[in-house]
Amino acid sequence: MRTMLVFLASLFWCFELQSAESIGASLIGSAASLQKQNKQADNEKLTRIVDDPMLERFKKSAFLVHLPEFEGLKIDARLDEKWRWCRPWVEKFLVDTAYLHFTAFNAPLQINSAVRTIKRQAEISVSNQNASKESVHPTGSVIDIAKLNLTRNQIAWMRQYLLLLEKLGYIEATEEHWQHVFHVMVFKHYP
C-alpha cells in the first residue's frame, strides 16, 4: 500500500495543474458521464443490488466491505449503518485518497453515501434531483465525498486529484452542487 501512496503522491504533485475553472468544468455531471459509469459497470460485470436480502448476501460473501473509518476519513453520522458498505477496490481508493488529503491538510474527508439498493435509489430519486434511477450506486462501486466541510484549497486539491485519476482511467467523477459532494465511481482495476 505504501508504494501505491508514494506513486500517487509523486504523480499528483508532478501533474501539470490546470486552473480550477478548467478542472471543475471536466467534473460537471452529464448524461454522458452517467452512461460511461453504467457502461463501465456492465463491462466489469457488476451486479446491481436489488433489495435488502441481496444487500445482506453481498456483505456476507465479502463482495462488499465496510467503509473504512480512521483519523483521515469519517462517515456522515446521518448515513445509516446499513448503507456503509462498498466494493473492496473502493475501500482502497478511500484509504489512499484520505491518507493523501490528510497529509496535505491535516483534515479528514467525509463520506456521505455509498452502496444503495435499486429500491433505495428509486426512493431517493423522488426527492433528490441528483439521484438518477440510472445511478450505479447499487453496484457498490460509488461513493459521495462531502464538499461542505472542505476549504476552497481542499476543494481545488480534490478537483485536481480526481481529474488526474479520471485521466488515468481509474475513476469517473462528478462534482455535484445540489448535494455538495464529489460523486466518484471507482473502477475495478484501480491499482
Secondary structure as GFF3:
##gff-version 3
##sequence-region A 1 191
A	DSSP	alpha_helix	2	14	.	.	.	ID=ss1
A	DSSP	alpha_helix	20	26	.	.	.	ID=ss2
A	DSSP	alpha_helix	31	43	.	.	.	ID=ss3
A	DSSP	alpha_helix	52	60	.	.	.	ID=ss4
A	DSSP	beta_strand	65	66	.	.	.	ID=ss5
A	DSSP	beta_strand	73	75	.	.	.	ID=ss6
A	DSSP	three_ten_helix	81	83	.	.	.	ID=ss7
A	DSSP	beta_strand	85	86	.	.	.	ID=ss8
A	DSSP	alpha_helix	88	105	.	.	.	ID=ss9
A	DSSP	beta_strand	109	113	.	.	.	ID=ss10
A	DSSP	alpha_helix	118	127	.	.	.	ID=ss11
A	DSSP	three_ten_helix	137	139	.	.	.	ID=ss12
A	DSSP	beta_strand	142	146	.	.	.	ID=ss13
A	DSSP	alpha_helix	152	167	.	.	.	ID=ss14
A	DSSP	beta_strand	171	176	.	.	.	ID=ss15
A	DSSP	beta_strand	181	186	.	.	.	ID=ss16
###
